[in-house]
Amino acid sequence: MTVTTPPRDRRSVTPPPQRVAPKGWGSHRTIGAAVRAATDGAVVTVAAGVYQESVLIDRDVSIVADVADGPVEIVATYGPAVVSKSKTALLRGFLIRGCDPGGVAVSVPAGTLQLEDCDVSAGWVQVAGWATSTMRRCRIHRAPGAGLHVTGDAQASLTGCTIEDIEGDGIVLDQATSTTLTGGIVTRVSGNAIFLQGNASAAIDDYEITRAGDSGVFSTNRGRLEVRASRLSDVAADGIRLAGPSGPALGELGAQPEEAGTVRLLDSTVSRTGAHGIGAANHADVLMRLCRLSDTGKAGVDCTDHSRMEMIDCTVVDTASTGLVVRDHARFVGTGCHVTQPAGNGFFVGDEAQASMSRCTVTDAAFTSIHLGGNATAELLDCVVNGTQEHGVRVANRAILQLTGGTVSKTQMNGIQLDDGSDATIRGVSVTDAAVGIRVETPHRPLIEECTISMTSQSGVEVGPHSSPTVRGCRIFASGSAGLFIEHDSKAFVEECDIEDAGGSGIVIWNAARPLIRSVTVTRCKKNGVYFAPAAAGTLEDVTLSFTEFPALVMGADATPMVRRCWIHDVDEDVRLADGATPTFEDCRVTNVVTAMMPSHGSARATTATGAAGRKDARGVAAENDPETHLPELLRQVDELIGLARAKQDVNTMIKLMQLVKRRHDAGLLPPPLSRHLVFAGNPGTGKTTVARLYGQILAALGMLTTGHLVEVDRGMLVGEYVGHTAPKTQSAFRRALGGVLFIDEAYALVPNGQGNDFGQEAIATLVKLMEDHRDEVVVIVAGYPDQMSRFIEANPGLASRFSRTLTFEDYTPEELVQIVAHQAATHEYRLKDETCAALTAFFTTVDRSGSFGNGRFARKVFQEMTERHAHRVAELQTPTKEELSELLPNDLPISAETAR
């Protein structure tokens, strides 16, 4: 019998290994010979020694140096030491030396080469065409021209590699290459550490880039670069320079900019640069997140020429010039960034650039912290300026600024300066410890709203010549000189501001100025309340002046202002007029004034009333406007409120107590212990807001509050979204309520269950301090569900002592709800028949009061639906009578309680 052996499957056969040794004992004497003898998949082992040859790898082999007996070195005899064209090849453990001082040591023109633990010198590594190279733990050094050059459509990946001592650029990436660099170092290069051009892309992770003769990373054209968790330092030029493609200006007709180069710099540091930390030009696109730039030779960031840059939570420290520069047509967005100790400006925006910054800080700048010039525009939200040798914020030329929230402090010049033809909207900003808080010198009409200006060495706010800003809802206090200084020929509009504790006069209006000043309170000034210089004019309307050390209102020669509905109280002298001053007074009043000179009506004339007689005359000037004359009417309105028997009884008790306090004060006696702040506990729609409004007006009528107006707020108006937002928002709301009542609806929402670190606690702490600082200037009423208000009071130790009285607002009975509907009907000229009232009583008796039942609001909604059903019914009548047009019948009631709700 013949036995046939089946043929072997060649794919399962391991190629025979090849060995290379210098002497050739049992092996090949050259690496090239071994490669030629090997088949795909073979392993070529090379013994220690020096191999002077140029190795061509043209098959899929692994060439491994056996370093047990010493190093294995390949020294080129001509051209590159290694040329790899294999589909898959490995070279491990070799010392590779090129022969051409200006040439290539390792060339990968095609295929894939993996280099591991290799040392390459006297030439660079080149990966070209469609080739791919992976390098692990390799070192490239003492190379001319470049360390690694990746070109064409090639791809390279380096892990744990070192590139050093290069006479040129460390790594060059051009055309459409793609390269990944992980966990290595590029150092001691005479050119750029890494240079990208064309469409090249690179991802750099955990790399050390240092000691470069040019930039750390230079990307031009449309290069795409991502740098993560890396460190760039000690470079002669920019840390990272992104040039982008050159192209037409965006403003040119029909111009379409080329696709920009991009950089993503994440969680990295740039330090000790000879020029900018980051430079971007020519439509470049840059994103930086969690990065730190320090010790830069020029600006920390220079963004110019149509580039786009976004920085998130980055820090710029100790720059030799400006921290952040945005010029030409560049666009910049910064969030949560910090610029500290720049030798120039902290942030500069010029030319046609646009910038947006949120929650950013500039600290200890040598020049103006934030400077806008040219035609630049910028939006700043909740930014902080702290410390500068010049201005905190300056807007010059034709720049436009929108500044919202945040603080400006410790500026040796002005906190905010508006110059030339600039314009600005400044809202909710706190300016403190400056020369002048805000100075306006522009022909435009900038808006300054809801700002706080304090502790200035000179004026709080200055309005320069020919300037006409709107200043609204601001508080100016503790200024070194005037609170508000309005220079000649200004037409400023000032409304609803408080000026306190000025070191000079509260308001100074200079020659030929013509401002409109409305609803402003000026108090506790070292000089006058309002001073009109000679020939000044303008209007004071609803202005209150008190506790000034000089005459409250002074008119210089030929001053001709209008003074309308103003109140001067608690001063030694109310008005002083120079010869030739001809102001006009309308409906003004004075109280508690030693020397009253206020004319009784019409144009000014000199009067000489002093002492007690002066006080009598002053009170008699506008007795019909005395707030106490309104008290009986206000008490009648309280009594006429529907229901609320318990709450009305408590209010009447409080009123009697306040009247006693006033009488004791007039008699020179100390007041009894008293807390005017109240808790209103009741369900929705039980009249809490209405009673709060009347309570404030009654206190004003008794002289316990200056205006008695109501400011109604809730959690959303007191609590901010970010750290540092809440206190300014709470202070702003409280400031609007000074002289009246701050009504906080659903106050328990400031302490939500299970959220101990909620920003509401900051709002409560701010309120407690403000209530102490302004104990006689405001009444705070907190309102909400009865079962929730005790939790609110317990949230802060200071609340219980300040809110010692709770007024309970009980739900309306069915009969009281019917009265509310009847009142609504009478107000709108409807009539309820007796049977309609009976039906309403039955309806309200059965309505479901659980959940969000609205009491009075529910009754008003029922009335609204009744009028709608009535309209449908009457519309079917041909010629309805007047009685039919106004009479509501039982069938006009809602079908069910659920429908009404």
Residue pairs with C-beta under 8 A, 6 or more apart in sequence:
14 41
15 38
15 39
15 40
15 41
15 42
15 43
16 39
16 42
17 42
17 43
17 44
17 45
18 27
18 28
18 34
18 35
18 37
18 38
18 42
18 43
18 44
18 45
18 61
19 26
19 27
19 28
19 34
19 44
19 45
19 46
19 47
20 27
20 28
20 29
20 30
20 31
20 33
20 34
20 44
20 45
20 46
20 47
20 51
21 27
21 28
21 29
21 46
21 47
21 49
22 29
22 47
22 49
22 50
22 51
23 29
27 34
27 47
28 34
28 37
30 51
30 53
31 44
31 46
31 51
31 53
31 55
31 63
31 74
32 53
32 54
32 55
32 56
34 44
34 46
34 63
35 44
35 55
35 56
35 57
35 58
35 59
35 61
35 63
38 44
38 59
38 61
39 59
40 59
40 60
40 61
41 60
41 61
42 61
42 62
43 61
43 62
43 64
44 61
44 62
44 63
44 64
45 64
45 66
46 63
46 64
46 65
46 66
46 72
46 94
47 66
47 69
47 72
48 65
48 66
48 67
48 68
48 69
48 70
48 71
48 72
49 70
49 72
49 73
50 73
50 75
51 72
51 73
51 74
51 75
52 75
52 76
52 77
53 74
53 75
53 76
53 77
54 76
54 77
54 78
54 79
54 80
54 81
54 82
54 83
55 63
55 74
55 81
55 82
55 83
56 83
56 85
57 63
57 82
57 83
57 84
57 85
57 86
57 89
57 91
57 113
58 85
58 86
59 86
59 89
60 86
60 87
60 88
60 89
61 86
61 89
61 90
62 89
62 90
62 92
63 89
63 90
63 91
63 92
63 94
64 90
64 92
64 93
65 71
65 72
65 92
65 93
65 94
66 72
66 93
67 93
71 95
72 93
72 94
72 95
73 94
73 95
73 96
73 97
74 81
74 82
74 94
74 95
74 96
74 97
75 81
75 97
75 99
76 97
76 98
76 99
76 100
76 105
76 123
77 99
78 99
79 99
79 100
79 103
79 104
79 107
80 98
80 103
80 104
80 105
80 106
80 107
80 123
80 126
81 96
81 97
81 98
81 99
81 105
81 106
81 123
82 91
82 96
82 105
82 106
82 107
83 106
83 107
83 108
83 109
84 91
84 106
84 107
84 108
84 111
84 113
84 131
85 109
85 110
85 111
86 111
86 112
86 113
87 111
87 112
88 111
88 112
88 114
89 111
89 112
89 113
89 114
90 113
90 114
90 116
91 113
91 114
91 115
91 116
91 118
92 115
92 116
92 117
92 118
93 116
93 117
93 118
94 118
94 119
95 118
95 119
95 121
96 105
96 106
96 118
96 119
96 120
96 121
97 105
97 121
97 122
97 123
98 104
98 105
98 120
98 121
98 122
98 123
98 124
98 143
99 122
99 123
100 123
101 122
101 123
101 144
102 144
102 145
103 123
104 123
104 124
104 125
104 126
104 149
105 120
105 121
105 122
105 123
105 124
105 125
105 143
106 113
106 115
106 120
106 123
106 124
106 125
106 126
107 125
107 126
107 128
108 125
108 126
108 127
108 128
108 131
108 132
108 133
108 154
109 126
109 128
109 129
109 131
110 129
110 130
110 131
111 131
111 132
112 131
112 132
112 133
112 134
113 127
113 131
113 132
113 133
113 134
114 133
114 134
114 135
114 136
115 125
115 133
115 134
115 135
115 136
115 138
116 135
116 136
116 137
116 138
117 136
117 137
117 138
118 135
118 138
118 139
119 138
119 139
119 141
120 138
120 139
120 140
120 141
120 143
121 140
121 141
121 142
121 143
122 142
122 143
123 143
123 144
124 140
124 143
124 144
124 145
124 146
124 147
124 148
124 149
124 166
125 133
125 135
125 140
125 147
125 148
125 149
126 148
126 149
126 150
126 151
127 133
127 148
127 149
127 150
127 151
127 154
127 155
127 156
127 177
128 150
128 151
128 152
128 154
129 152
129 153
129 154
130 152
130 153
130 154
131 152
131 154
131 155
132 154
132 155
132 156
132 157
133 150
133 154
133 155
133 156
133 157
134 156
134 157
134 159
135 156
135 157
135 158
135 159
135 161
136 158
136 159
136 160
136 161
137 159
137 160
137 161
138 158
138 161
138 162
139 161
139 162
139 163
139 164
140 147
140 148
140 161
140 162
140 163
140 164
140 166
141 147
141 162
141 163
141 164
141 165
141 166
142 165
142 166
143 165
143 166
143 167
143 168
144 166
144 167
144 168
145 167
145 168
145 169
146 166
146 168
146 169
146 170
146 171
146 172
147 163
147 164
147 166
147 169
147 170
147 171
147 186
147 189
148 156
148 158
148 163
148 170
148 171
148 172
149 171
149 172
150 156
150 171
150 172
150 173
150 174
150 177
150 179
150 200
151 172
151 173
151 174
151 175
151 177
152 175
152 176
152 177
153 175
153 176
153 177
154 177
154 178
155 177
155 178
155 179
156 177
156 178
156 179
156 180
157 179
157 180
157 182
158 179
158 180
158 181
158 182
158 184
159 182
159 183
159 184
160 182
160 183
160 184
161 181
161 184
162 184
162 185
162 186
162 187
163 170
163 171
163 184
163 185
163 186
163 187
163 189
164 170
164 185
164 186
164 187
164 188
164 189
165 188
165 189
166 188
166 189
166 190
166 191
167 190
168 189
168 190
168 191
169 189
169 191
169 192
169 193
169 194
169 195
169 214
170 186
170 187
170 189
170 191
170 192
170 193
170 194
170 212
171 179
171 181
171 186
171 193
171 194
171 195
171 202
172 195
172 197
173 179
173 194
173 195
173 196
173 197
173 200
173 201
173 202
173 223
174 196
174 197
174 198
174 200
175 197
175 198
175 199
175 200
176 198
176 199
176 200
177 198
177 200
177 201
178 200
178 201
178 202
179 200
179 201
179 202
179 203
180 202
180 203
180 205
181 194
181 202
181 203
181 204
181 205
181 207
182 204
182 205
182 206
182 207
183 205
183 206
183 207
184 207
184 208
185 207
185 208
185 209
185 210
186 193
186 194
186 207
186 208
186 209
186 210
186 212
187 193
187 208
187 209
187 210
187 211
188 211
189 211
189 212
189 213
190 213
190 214
191 212
191 213
191 214
192 212
192 214
192 215
192 216
192 217
192 218
192 237
193 209
193 210
193 212
193 215
193 216
193 217
193 232
193 235
194 202
194 204
194 209
194 216
194 217
194 218
195 217
195 218
195 219
196 202
196 217
196 218
196 219
196 220
196 223
196 224
196 225
196 261
197 219
197 220
197 221
197 223
198 221
198 222
198 223
199 221
199 222
199 223
199 224
200 219
200 223
200 224
201 223
201 224
201 225
202 223
202 224
202 225
202 226
203 226
203 228
204 217
204 225
204 226
204 227
204 228
204 230
205 228
205 229
205 230
206 228
206 229
206 230
207 227
207 230
207 231
208 230
208 231
209 216
209 217
209 230
209 231
209 232
209 233
209 235
210 216
210 231
210 232
210 233
210 234
210 235
211 233
211 234
211 235
212 234
212 235
212 236
212 237
213 235
213 236
214 235
214 236
214 237
215 235
215 237
215 238
215 239
215 240
215 241
215 275
216 232
216 233
216 235
216 238
216 239
216 240
216 270
216 273
217 225
217 227
217 232
217 239
217 240
217 241
217 263
218 237
218 238
218 240
218 241
218 243
219 225
219 240
219 241
219 242
219 243
219 261
219 263
219 284
220 242
220 243
220 244
220 245
220 261
221 243
221 244
221 245
221 261
222 244
222 245
222 258
222 259
222 260
222 261
223 242
223 261
223 262
224 261
224 262
225 240
225 242
225 261
225 262
225 263
225 264
226 263
226 264
226 265
226 266
227 240
227 263
227 264
227 265
227 266
227 268
228 264
228 266
228 267
228 268
229 266
229 267
229 268
230 268
230 269
231 268
231 269
231 271
232 239
232 240
232 268
232 269
232 270
232 271
232 273
233 239
233 269
233 270
233 271
233 272
233 273
234 271
234 272
235 272
235 273
235 274
236 274
236 275
237 273
237 274
237 275
238 273
238 275
238 276
238 277
238 278
238 279
238 302
239 270
239 271
239 273
239 276
239 277
239 278
239 293
239 296
240 263
240 265
240 270
240 277
240 278
240 279
241 276
241 278
241 279
241 280
242 261
242 262
242 263
242 278
242 279
242 280
242 281
242 284
242 286
242 307
243 261
243 281
243 282
243 284
244 260
244 261
244 280
244 281
244 282
244 283
244 284
244 285
244 305
244 307
245 257
245 258
245 259
245 260
245 261
245 282
245 283
246 282
247 255
247 257
247 258
247 282
247 283
248 255
248 256
248 257
249 255
249 306
249 329
250 257
250 306
250 329
251 329
251 352
257 283
257 306
258 283
260 282
260 283
260 284
260 285
260 307
260 308
261 282
261 283
261 284
261 285
262 284
262 285
262 286
262 287
263 278
263 280
263 284
263 285
263 286
263 287
264 287
265 278
265 286
265 287
265 288
265 289
265 291
266 288
266 289
266 290
266 291
267 289
267 290
267 291
268 291
268 292
269 291
269 292
269 293
269 294
270 277
270 278
270 291
270 292
270 293
270 294
270 296
271 277
271 292
271 293
271 294
271 295
271 296
272 294
272 295
272 296
273 295
273 296
273 297
273 298
274 297
275 296
275 297
275 298
276 296
276 297
276 298
276 299
276 300
276 301
276 302
277 293
277 294
277 296
277 299
277 300
277 301
277 316
277 319
278 286
278 288
278 293
278 300
278 301
278 302
278 309
279 301
279 302
279 304
280 286
280 301
280 302
280 303
280 304
280 307
280 309
280 330
281 304
281 305
281 307
282 305
282 306
282 307
283 305
283 306
283 307
283 308
284 307
284 308
284 309
285 307
285 308
285 309
286 303
286 307
286 308
286 309
286 310
287 309
287 310
287 312
288 309
288 310
288 311
288 312
288 314
289 311
289 312
289 313
289 314
290 312
290 313
290 314
291 311
291 314
291 315
292 314
292 315
292 316
292 317
293 300
293 301
293 314
293 315
293 316
293 317
293 319
294 315
294 316
294 317
294 318
294 319
295 317
295 318
295 319
296 318
296 319
296 320
296 321
297 320
298 319
298 320
298 321
299 319
299 321
299 322
299 323
299 324
299 325
299 344
300 316
300 317
300 319
300 322
300 323
300 324
300 339
300 342
301 309
301 311
301 316
301 323
301 324
301 325
302 325
302 327
303 309
303 324
303 325
303 326
303 327
303 330
303 332
303 353
304 325
304 326
304 327
304 328
304 330
305 327
305 328
305 329
305 330
306 328
306 329
306 330
307 330
307 331
308 330
308 331
308 332
309 326
309 330
309 331
309 332
309 333
310 332
310 333
310 334
310 335
311 324
311 332
311 333
311 334
311 335
311 337
312 334
312 335
312 336
312 337
313 335
313 336
313 337
314 334
314 336
314 337
314 338
315 337
315 338
315 339
315 340
316 323
316 324
316 337
316 338
316 339
316 340
316 342
317 339
317 340
317 341
318 340
318 341
318 342
319 339
319 341
319 342
319 343
319 344
320 343
321 342
321 343
321 344
322 342
322 344
322 345
322 346
322 347
322 348
322 367
323 339
323 340
323 342
323 344
323 345
323 346
323 347
323 362
323 365
324 332
324 334
324 337
324 339
324 346
324 347
324 348
325 348
325 350
326 332
326 347
326 348
326 349
326 350
326 353
326 354
326 355
326 376
327 348
327 349
327 350
327 351
327 353
328 351
328 352
328 353
329 351
329 352
329 353
330 353
330 354
331 353
331 354
331 355
332 349
332 353
332 354
332 355
332 356
332 357
333 355
333 356
333 357
334 355
334 356
334 357
334 358
334 360
335 357
335 358
335 359
335 360
336 358
336 359
336 360
337 357
337 360
337 361
338 360
338 361
338 362
338 363
339 346
339 347
339 360
339 361
339 362
339 363
339 365
340 361
340 362
340 363
340 364
341 363
341 364
341 365
342 362
342 365
342 366
342 367
343 366
344 365
344 366
344 367
345 365
345 367
345 368
345 369
345 370
345 371
346 362
346 363
346 365
346 368
346 369
346 370
346 385
346 388
347 355
347 357
347 360
347 362
347 369
347 370
347 371
348 371
348 373
349 355
349 371
349 372
349 373
349 376
349 377
349 378
349 399
350 372
350 373
350 374
350 376
351 373
351 374
351 375
351 376
352 374
352 375
352 376
353 374
353 376
353 377
354 376
354 377
354 378
355 376
355 377
355 378
355 379
356 378
356 379
356 380
356 381
357 378
357 379
357 380
357 381
357 383
358 380
358 381
358 382
358 383
359 381
359 382
359 383
359 722
359 724
360 380
360 383
360 384
361 383
361 384
361 385
361 386
362 369
362 370
362 383
362 384
362 385
362 386
362 388
363 384
363 385
363 386
363 387
364 386
364 387
364 388
365 387
365 388
365 389
365 390
366 388
366 389
366 390
367 388
367 389
367 390
368 388
368 390
368 391
368 392
368 393
368 394
368 413
368 417
369 385
369 388
369 390
369 391
369 392
369 393
369 408
369 411
370 378
370 380
370 383
370 385
370 392
370 393
370 394
371 391
371 393
371 394
371 396
372 378
372 393
372 394
372 395
372 396
372 399
372 400
372 401
372 422
373 396
373 397
373 399
374 397
374 398
374 399
375 397
375 398
375 399
376 399
376 400
377 399
377 400
377 401
378 399
378 400
378 401
378 402
379 401
379 402
379 404
380 393
380 401
380 402
380 403
380 404
380 406
381 404
381 405
381 406
382 404
382 405
382 406
382 722
382 724
382 725
383 403
383 405
383 406
384 406
384 407
384 408
384 724
385 392
385 393
385 406
385 407
385 408
385 409
385 411
385 415
386 407
386 409
386 410
387 409
387 410
387 411
388 410
388 411
388 412
388 413
389 412
389 413
390 411
390 412
390 413
391 411
391 413
391 414
391 415
391 416
391 417
392 408
392 409
392 411
392 414
392 415
392 416
392 431
392 434
393 401
393 403
393 408
393 415
393 416
393 417
394 414
394 416
394 417
394 418
394 419
395 401
395 416
395 417
395 418
395 419
395 422
395 423
395 424
396 419
396 420
396 422
397 419
397 420
397 421
397 422
398 420
398 421
398 422
399 422
400 422
400 423
400 424
401 418
401 422
401 423
401 424
401 425
401 426
402 424
402 425
403 416
403 424
403 425
403 426
403 427
403 429
404 425
404 427
404 428
404 429
405 427
405 428
405 429
405 725
405 728
406 429
406 430
407 429
407 430
407 431
407 432
407 728
408 415
408 416
408 429
408 430
408 431
408 432
408 434
409 415
409 430
409 431
409 432
409 433
409 434
410 433
410 434
411 433
411 434
411 435
412 435
413 434
413 435
413 436
414 434
414 435
414 436
414 437
414 438
414 439
415 431
415 432
415 434
415 435
415 436
415 437
415 438
415 453
415 456
416 424
416 426
416 429
416 431
416 437
416 438
416 439
417 438
417 439
417 441
418 424
418 438
418 439
418 440
418 441
418 442
418 446
418 469
419 441
419 442
420 441
420 442
421 442
421 443
421 444
422 442
422 444
422 446
423 442
423 444
423 445
423 446
424 446
424 447
425 446
425 447
425 449
426 438
426 446
426 447
426 448
426 449
426 451
427 447
427 448
427 449
427 450
427 451
428 449
428 450
428 451
428 728
428 729
428 732
429 451
429 452
430 451
430 452
430 453
430 454
430 728
431 437
431 438
431 451
431 452
431 453
431 454
431 456
432 452
432 453
432 454
432 455
432 456
433 455
433 456
434 456
434 457
435 456
435 457
435 458
436 456
436 458
436 459
436 460
436 461
436 462
437 453
437 454
437 456
437 459
437 460
437 461
437 476
437 479
438 448
438 451
438 453
438 460
438 461
438 462
439 459
439 461
439 462
439 463
439 464
440 446
440 448
440 461
440 462
440 463
440 464
440 467
440 469
441 464
441 465
441 467
442 464
442 467
443 466
443 467
443 468
444 468
445 468
445 469
445 470
446 469
446 470
447 469
447 470
447 472
448 461
448 469
448 470
448 471
448 472
448 474
449 470
449 471
449 472
449 473
449 474
450 472
450 473
450 474
450 732
451 473
451 474
451 475
452 474
452 475
452 476
452 728
452 731
452 732
452 735
453 460
453 461
453 474
453 475
453 476
453 477
453 479
454 460
454 475
454 476
454 477
454 478
454 479
455 478
455 479
456 478
456 479
456 480
457 480
458 479
458 480
458 481
459 479
459 480
459 481
459 482
459 483
459 484
459 485
459 504
460 476
460 477
460 479
460 482
460 483
460 484
460 499
460 502
461 471
461 474
461 476
461 483
461 484
461 485
462 484
462 485
462 487
463 469
463 471
463 484
463 485
463 486
463 487
463 490
463 492
463 513
463 515
464 487
464 490
465 487
465 488
465 489
465 490
466 489
466 490
467 487
467 490
467 492
468 490
468 491
468 492
468 493
469 492
469 493
470 492
470 493
470 494
470 495
471 484
471 492
471 493
471 494
471 495
471 497
472 493
472 494
472 495
472 496
472 497
473 495
473 496
473 497
473 732
473 735
473 736
474 497
474 498
475 497
475 498
475 499
475 500
475 735
476 483
476 484
476 497
476 498
476 499
476 500
476 502
477 483
477 498
477 499
477 500
477 501
477 502
478 500
478 501
478 502
478 503
479 501
479 502
479 503
479 504
480 503
480 504
481 502
481 503
481 504
482 502
482 504
482 505
482 506
482 507
482 508
483 499
483 500
483 502
483 504
483 505
483 506
483 507
483 522
483 525
484 494
484 497
484 499
484 506
484 507
484 508
485 507
485 508
485 510
486 492
486 507
486 508
486 509
486 510
486 513
486 515
487 510
487 513
488 510
488 511
488 512
488 513
489 512
489 513
490 510
490 513
490 514
490 515
491 513
491 514
491 515
491 516
492 513
492 515
492 516
493 515
493 516
493 518
494 507
494 515
494 516
494 517
494 518
494 520
495 517
495 518
495 519
495 520
496 518
496 519
496 520
496 736
497 520
497 521
498 520
498 521
498 523
498 735
498 738
499 506
499 507
499 520
499 521
499 522
499 523
499 525
500 522
500 523
500 524
501 523
501 524
501 525
502 522
502 524
502 525
502 526
502 527
503 526
504 525
504 526
504 527
505 525
505 527
505 528
505 529
505 530
505 531
505 550
505 554
506 522
506 523
506 525
506 528
506 529
506 530
506 545
506 548
507 517
507 520
507 522
507 529
507 530
507 531
508 531
508 533
509 515
509 530
509 531
509 532
509 533
509 536
509 538
509 561
510 533
510 536
511 533
511 534
511 535
511 536
512 535
512 536
512 537
513 533
513 536
513 537
513 538
514 536
514 537
514 538
515 538
515 539
516 538
516 539
516 541
517 530
517 538
517 539
517 540
517 541
517 543
518 539
518 541
518 542
518 543
519 541
519 542
519 543
520 540
520 542
520 543
520 544
521 543
521 544
521 546
521 706
521 738
521 739
522 529
522 530
522 543
522 544
522 545
522 546
522 548
523 529
523 544
523 545
523 546
523 547
523 548
524 546
524 547
524 548
525 547
525 548
525 549
525 550
526 549
526 550
527 548
527 549
527 550
528 548
528 550
528 551
528 552
528 553
528 554
529 545
529 546
529 548
529 552
529 553
529 568
529 571
530 540
530 543
530 545
530 552
530 553
530 554
531 554
531 556
532 538
532 554
532 555
532 556
532 559
532 561
532 581
532 583
533 556
533 559
534 556
534 557
534 558
534 559
534 578
535 556
535 557
535 558
535 559
536 556
536 559
536 560
536 561
537 559
537 560
537 561
538 561
538 562
539 561
539 562
539 563
539 564
540 553
540 561
540 562
540 563
540 564
540 566
541 562
541 564
541 565
541 566
542 564
542 565
542 566
543 563
543 566
543 567
544 566
544 567
544 568
544 569
544 706
544 707
544 739
545 552
545 553
545 566
545 567
545 568
545 569
545 571
545 574
546 552
546 568
546 569
546 570
546 571
547 570
547 571
548 571
550 573
551 571
551 572
551 573
551 574
551 575
551 576
552 568
552 571
552 573
552 574
552 575
553 563
553 566
553 568
553 574
553 575
553 576
554 575
554 576
554 577
554 578
555 561
555 575
555 576
555 577
555 578
555 581
555 583
555 604
556 578
556 581
557 578
557 579
557 580
557 581
558 580
558 581
558 582
559 578
559 581
559 582
559 583
560 581
560 582
560 583
560 584
561 583
561 584
562 583
562 584
562 586
563 583
563 584
563 585
563 586
563 588
564 585
564 586
564 587
564 588
565 586
565 587
565 588
566 585
566 588
566 589
567 588
567 589
567 590
567 591
568 574
568 575
568 588
568 589
568 590
568 591
568 593
568 598
569 590
569 591
569 592
569 593
570 591
570 592
570 593
571 593
571 594
572 593
572 594
572 595
573 593
573 594
573 595
573 597
574 590
574 593
574 595
574 596
574 597
574 598
574 618
575 597
575 598
575 599
575 604
576 597
577 583
577 597
577 604
577 606
581 604
582 603
582 604
583 603
583 604
584 602
584 603
584 604
585 598
585 599
585 601
585 602
585 603
585 604
586 601
587 622
587 625
588 598
588 621
588 622
589 598
589 618
589 619
589 621
589 622
589 625
589 626
590 596
590 598
590 618
590 619
590 621
591 615
591 618
591 619
592 615
593 614
593 615
593 618
594 610
594 611
594 614
594 615
595 609
595 610
595 611
595 614
596 607
596 609
596 610
596 614
596 615
596 617
596 618
596 621
597 606
597 607
597 608
597 609
598 607
598 618
598 621
599 605
599 607
600 621
607 617
609 617
609 618
619 626
623 629
627 700
627 701
627 702
627 703
627 708
628 701
628 702
628 703
629 701
630 697
630 701
631 698
631 701
631 702
634 694
634 697
634 698
634 701
635 652
635 655
635 698
637 694
638 648
638 651
638 652
638 691
638 694
638 698
639 648
641 648
641 687
641 690
641 691
642 812
642 816
642 819
642 820
642 823
642 856
643 687
643 810
643 812
643 813
643 816
643 819
644 686
644 687
644 691
644 809
644 810
645 810
646 807
646 808
646 809
646 810
647 680
647 682
647 687
647 691
647 807
647 808
647 809
647 810
650 805
650 807
650 808
651 691
651 694
651 695
651 807
654 678
654 695
654 805
655 698
655 702
657 672
657 674
658 676
658 698
658 699
658 702
658 704
659 702
660 672
661 671
661 672
661 674
661 704
662 702
662 703
662 704
664 670
664 671
664 672
665 671
675 801
675 802
675 803
675 804
675 805
676 699
676 704
676 779
677 771
677 779
677 780
677 781
677 782
677 802
677 803
678 695
678 779
678 781
678 782
678 803
678 805
678 806
678 807
679 781
679 782
679 783
679 789
679 793
679 803
679 805
679 806
679 807
680 688
680 691
680 692
680 781
680 782
680 783
680 784
680 806
680 807
680 809
681 783
681 784
681 785
681 786
681 789
681 806
681 807
681 808
681 809
682 688
682 783
682 785
682 786
682 808
682 809
682 810
682 811
683 785
683 786
683 809
683 811
683 853
683 855
684 852
684 853
684 854
684 855
684 857
685 812
685 853
685 854
685 855
685 856
685 857
685 858
685 859
686 809
686 810
686 811
686 812
686 855
686 856
687 809
687 856
688 745
688 783
688 809
689 710
689 712
689 743
689 745
689 783
691 807
691 809
692 710
692 741
692 743
692 781
692 783
693 710
693 741
695 741
695 779
695 781
696 705
696 708
696 709
696 710
696 740
696 741
696 779
697 708
698 708
699 705
699 708
699 741
699 779
700 706
700 707
700 708
700 740
701 708
705 739
705 740
705 741
705 777
705 778
705 779
706 739
706 740
706 777
707 739
707 740
708 739
708 740
708 741
709 737
709 739
709 740
709 741
710 740
710 741
710 743
711 733
711 736
711 737
711 740
711 741
711 742
711 743
712 743
712 745
713 733
713 742
713 743
713 744
713 745
714 744
714 745
714 746
714 749
715 746
715 749
715 750
715 760
715 763
717 729
717 733
718 726
718 729
718 730
718 733
718 744
718 750
718 760
718 763
718 767
719 725
719 726
719 729
719 730
719 750
719 758
719 759
719 760
719 762
719 763
720 726
720 728
720 729
720 759
725 759
726 759
726 760
726 762
726 763
726 766
727 762
727 763
727 766
729 763
730 762
730 763
730 766
730 767
730 770
731 766
731 770
733 742
734 742
734 766
734 767
734 770
734 774
734 778
737 778
737 780
738 774
738 777
738 778
739 777
739 778
740 778
740 779
741 778
741 779
741 780
741 781
742 778
742 779
742 780
742 781
743 781
743 783
744 750
744 780
744 781
744 782
744 783
745 783
745 784
746 783
746 784
747 782
747 783
747 784
747 789
747 792
748 784
748 785
748 788
748 789
748 791
748 792
749 760
749 784
750 758
750 760
750 761
750 763
750 764
750 792
750 795
751 758
751 760
751 761
751 764
751 791
751 792
751 795
752 758
752 760
761 795
761 796
764 795
764 796
764 799
765 796
767 780
768 796
768 798
768 799
768 802
770 778
771 778
771 780
771 802
772 798
780 802
780 803
782 789
782 792
782 803
783 789
784 792
786 808
789 806
792 799
793 799
793 800
793 803
794 800
811 849
811 853
811 855
812 820
812 855
812 856
812 859
814 841
814 844
814 845
815 841
817 840
817 844
817 855
817 856
817 858
817 859
817 862
818 837
818 840
818 841
818 844
818 859
820 856
820 859
820 860
820 863
821 832
821 840
821 859
821 860
821 862
821 863
821 866
822 832
822 837
824 830
824 859
824 860
824 863
825 831
825 832
825 863
825 888
828 867
829 886
830 867
830 870
830 886
830 887
830 888
831 886
831 887
831 888
832 840
832 888
833 887
833 888
833 889
833 890
835 889
835 890
836 888
836 889
836 890
836 892
836 893
838 890
839 890
839 893
840 862
840 893
843 862
843 893
843 894
843 897
844 859
846 897
847 853
847 858
847 897
847 900
848 897
848 898
853 901
854 861
854 901
858 900
858 901
861 900
861 901
862 893
862 894
862 900
865 894
865 899
865 900
866 888
866 892
866 893
866 894
867 888
867 892
869 891
869 892
869 893
869 894
870 888
870 889
870 892
873 889
873 891
873 892
874 880
874 884
874 885
877 884
894 900
